Amino acid sequence: MAREYVWLECTETGMRNYRVPKEMRGTERLELMKYCPKLRRHTLHKESRKK
């Protein structure tokens, strides 16, 4: 299994708040509604690879 860690970045603040494992073969980029501590509410978080 090819699993890799990816970061979930808030689309509104640009903060990387969550690090989650993901199956890399044949999957699209993750988009989840997660809690943003800076805004203190749930916002859309998109997958971002740590540089």
TIMARLUM-479210 format. One record per residue: residue in one letter; x, y, z of N, C-alpha, C, CB in turn. Coordinates in steps of 0.02 Angstrom, whole numbers, plus 50000, padded with zeros to 5 digits. Glycine has a CB too. Example, Ala and Ser with C-alpha at 12.3 -4.5 7.8 and 13.67 -1.06 7.14 Angstrom:
REM TIMARLUM-479210
A506604971650390506154977550390506604983550390505654977650452
S506424988850354506844994750357506455000250394507044997050286
REM end
This chain:
REM TIMARLUM-479210
M500424994050000500005000050000500445006250000499535000050061
A500285010849956500665017149951500275022549988500795019149877
R500425023250052500095028550092500595033950106499795025650158
E500355040150103500785045850114500395050950156501025048950047
Y500755054850196500425060150234500355066450192500825061650299
V499775069550195499655075950161499375080750213499155075050101
W499455087150200499195092350244498535094850216499695098150251
L498075096750262497445099950241497515107350257496825096750278
E497455111450206497555118650212496885122250207498045121250157
C496755126850253496145130850252496135135250191496085135050317
T495575135350155495525139350094495445146850109494935136950051
E495245148550171495135155550188495735158850220494545156150234
T496105155150263496675158150297497345155850269496655156650371
G497355150050234497985147350208498385143550259498395152950180
M498115142650320498465138950372498405131450360498185140750442
R498955127850371498925120450368498765117950438499605117450341
N498155115550448497915113750514497925106350529497235116250523
Y497885102050478497825094850489498305091050445497105092550476
R498575085450471499005080950433498675074050435499745080750463
V498505071450376498135065150373498465060350324497405066450352
P498435053750338498695048850289498195047950232498825042050324
K498465046550173498045045950113498325040450068497995052650075
E497885036450039498075031649988498235035449924497505026249976
M498825034549896499045038949842498845036449772499795039649844
R498735029949763498595027449696497865028649675498745019949692
G497775032349621497115033049591496605036949632496835026449577
T496825042149668496355046049708496385053349689496495045149783
E495835056849699495825064049687496065067649749495115066449668
R496135074149744496355078249801495785078749852496585085349778
L495975078449916495485078749969495205085749977495785076450035
E494555086249991494225092550009493735090850064493865095849947
L493855093450124493445091850182493255098250220493805086950229
M492675098050251492495103550297492795101950365491705104350301
K493275105950387493615104850450493615111350490494345102350439
Y493745110750556493745116450600494395120450591493665114250674
C494335127050583494905131550579494955135350645494845136550518
P495495134250684495545137550749495615145150744496145134750786
K495895147650690495985154950683495305158450674496445156450623
L494865155550633494205158450620493685156050670493985156750550
R493845150650707493395147550756492735145350725493265152450812
R492795142350665492205139350632492445134250581491765144850599
H491975130450554492155125450503492225128850435491625119950500
T492765127250400492885129950333493115124250288493405135650334
L493125125450223493365120550175494125120050179493135122350104
H494375114050186495095112750187495265108350127495325109350254
K495795110350090496005106550031496685103450043496015110949969
E496815098050008497455094450014498035098849990497435087849975
S498575098750028499175102450010499775098250031499185109650044
R500255097649987500855093850005501365098450037501165090349942
K501665096150091502175100150126502795100850082502355097050195
K503035107050075503615108250031504255107650069503575115050000
REM end
